[in-house]
Amino acid sequence: MSTLIHGGTVVPGTGTTVLETGAVILRRGRVADVLERWDRDQAFDGEVIDASGCVVMPGLINSHVHGVTPGPLMPSGAPALPDDEWLANLDRHLLAGTTTVLNLCGFCTMDHVREADRRHAVQVRGATTYLPEPERAARLADGRGLPAQSGHRTVERMLEDGAIAIGELGGGQTLGGGGQDLSYIPRAIEKASGVRVHSAQARRMKEAVLGRFIDPEACDMAALRAAAAEAGLEGQIGLVELRKIIGDSVLPSIGPALNGIREGVEAAARFGVPAIVHSAAATARVMRELMDGTPRATAGGSKASVIASHANHPSHTPAEALALAKLGRDHGWPAEVSVFDLLHRKQTVTTREHWDALLQEPGLVDVLATDYGHEGHHDELISAVQDVAEHGYRSLAGAVAMATSAVTGLIPGIAPNGGRIETGRDADVVVASAEDFRDVRFVFVGGVCVVRDGRLTPAAHR
């Protein structure tokens, strides 16, 4: 089956090229040709898609996702999602034009990754954190999804079995971040008081007890009293007990998680694969320490294989995020920014200050990703691409590259023959409305149509 897509703005993913009324021919799972134009009167033996008013781009590559396999969830090794939930997460990625994802739930096995890849049209790749300290942190924070006995799996075995990176090193669940605010602190408070608090209330109480940098000496009892009253806890639980509950939830995993970042970066250098590090206020000191141990980048030199994930993390102030990202650039650490839900949904991240501060700095951000929104509902990667282009942070060609070819350049193995619409490349192609990229009309994976008229086709599930 051959497919002709014509009449749209073709953005091949090179970072520089845009064909205003281009055409793309797909045949036998590959891009057969890319043309500057197609005569509408010319015959074509195959399906013809008129992409007028649309943008045609490579299938997007999301290098920071969670909850897309039947394996342990998050850096805390929480229980796996039910099948219908992780498959629904993949559905949302695909409907928004993402055709390849890197699972950063690093305690999944490659069997988990292969099962997801086999059952869904999205191409699922895997990273690993099977190292002693990350595993210890996971078991202290949660670990209910992990095998009963530790030590059976190692990062070396996971890499031999197909993992392509080490990560995510650290996470909100093990480092006192958003994962604690969303799940673990509310659960512990409810168990003690019968009152369920929401994530913003949990965060305010946590910061009253431990500050932004997770320091037990930073406790402000007056701030805790005010935050507890706001959360409806006054008279339900004493402040001393509340302080202990929060400390007991957050603190045990902090040391191992920070040591796990050091351990993972060293292993990445040893095995020659990328390390993906959780950038946040709690990890800034360790990141600076590791950056200082990395030779400064020189013109023409290769980058260190350490990626600062969600460099725009809201636990930083915008100025802190900018300074840390600049230091990383000086030492050759690529920066990824995550859209979270800061553009449209605005439930967990309600400000775009960090996003704007980093993206408006020329050459500071390398790639775009999503991370994981509450129950999998984050903003779409394709909406991040449009936002970057519309705000003038990159050209349209450059913005598309940040979610396609730039990702393949940083993470070898994620999509070896993807990321660009070029002759001979995999036929992973997205057609989306030029007015609103979230209005995805068609998605092809390996030349097979898996989204048609904005709906999944039977080929999306296998």
Residue, then its C-alpha position, 0 to 999 in steps of 0.5 A: m500500500s502506498t500513500l501520498i500526503h500532499g498540499g500541507t506544510v512539510v517539516p522534515g525534522t532537520g531543524t532547518t527545512v520547511l516545504e510550504t506545499g510539499a508532498v510525501i510518499l510512503r511505501r513499504g514502511r518507508v518514506a519513498d520520496v519527499l517533493e517540493r510540490w505535487d500536481r493535483d491532476q497527477a495520478f497516484d496509485g494508492e491512498v491520497i491525503d490532501a493535507s491543505g491547512c495542515v503541518v506534516m511532520p515526523g512522528l514525535i519522539n518523547s524521551h520522558v514518559h512514565g506509565v506506558t508498560p505493565g511494569p513497576l511504576m515510577p522511580s519508587g517502584a510502585p505497583a504497575l498500572p492495570d493494563d487498560e490504564w497504561l494502554a490508555n496512556l499510550d493511546r493518548h500519546l498516539l492520538a497526539g502524534t507521538t510515535t516513539v516513547l522512552n519509558l523512564c520507569g526504570f524498574c521495568t524489565m525489558d520484557h515489560v517494555r517489549e510487551a508494551d511495544r508488541r501490544h501497541a503501535v507506539q514504539v516503546r523503548g526502555a531505560t533502566t535504574y537497576l542499580p543498588e542505591p536507586e533500588r534501595a531508595a525505591r524500596l524505602a519510598d514504596g517498592r510494592g511493585l518490585p520483586a521481593q528480593s533485590g539484586h537479581r537484576t543489574v543495570e548491565r544485564m538490562l543494557e544487554d537486554g535492550a535498555i538504551a539509557i540509564g534513568e530516570l535517576g531520582g524522582g519526585q517520589t524518592l526525592g520529596g517532590g511532586g510524587q510525594d505531594l500527589s500520593y504518599i503524603p496525602r495517603a499517610i495523612e489520611k491514614a492518621s487523620g481521616v482527612r484527604v488533602h490535595s497535592a497543593q496542600a501537601r506541598r505547602m505542608k511539606e515545604a513548611v516542614l522541610g523547605r524547598f531543598i528538603d532540609p529537616e532543619a528548615c522546619d517552620m512550625a508557624a507555616l505548618r500550622a497555617a498550612a494544616a488549618e488551610a487543609g482542614l486538619e486543625g483539631q484532626i491531628g497535632l502539629v508534632e505528629l503531622r511533622k513526623i508523618i511528613g518527615d517519615s514519608v519523605l526523608p528515608s529515601i532521600g540519601p539513597a536517591l541522591n547517591g543513586i544519581r551519582e551511581g547512575v552517572e558513573a555507570a552511564a560513563r562506564f557503559g557508554v549510554p546516556a544518563i537521564v537525571h531528575s533536575a529539581a531543587a532537591t537534586a541541584r547540589v548533586m547535579r552541580e557536583l557532578m557537572d563540576g566533575t565533567p570537563r567543560a564543553t569545547a567547540g567541536g567536542s562531544k557532549a557528556s552523556v548526561i541529560a538534565s530532565h525537566a530542567n524547568h522543574p517548578s521546585h526551582t525558582p525560574a532564576e535557579a532553573l536558568a542558572l543550573a541549565k547554563l552551568g549544565r550547558d557549559h559542562g556539556w549536559p543537554a537540557e530537556v524541558s517538560v511541558f507537564d500540564l503547564l500550557h492547557r490543563k494547569q492542574t499540577v503545574t500552573t506557571r510557565e515562567h520556568w518554561d519561558a525563562l529557559l526557552q528564550e535563552p538561545g541554544l539552552v534547551d535541546v529537547l522537549a518532552t512531557d513527563y507524566g501528568h496526574e493520572g497520565h493527563h499531561d499536555e501533549l508533546i505536539s502542543a509544546v512544539q507549537d508553543v515553542a514555534e509560536h513564541g519565537y523561541r525556535s523556528l517551526a523547523g527548529a521546534v519540530a526538531m526538538a521533538t524528533s531528530a534532536v532526540t535521536g541525536l541525544i539518545p542513540g537507539i531510541a529511533p535509529n531510522g526515525g526522527r526525519i521525513e527523508t527518503g529511506r527513513d521509517a514512515d512515521v508521519v503525523v498530519a496535524s492542523a496548522e491552526d492547532f497542532r493538537d488537532v491531529r488528523f492522521v498518524f502513520v507508524g511504519g507506513v500503517c495508518v494508526v490514527r485517521d480523522g483524529r481517531l485510532t484505527p484497529a491497527a493502533h492495538r495489536 
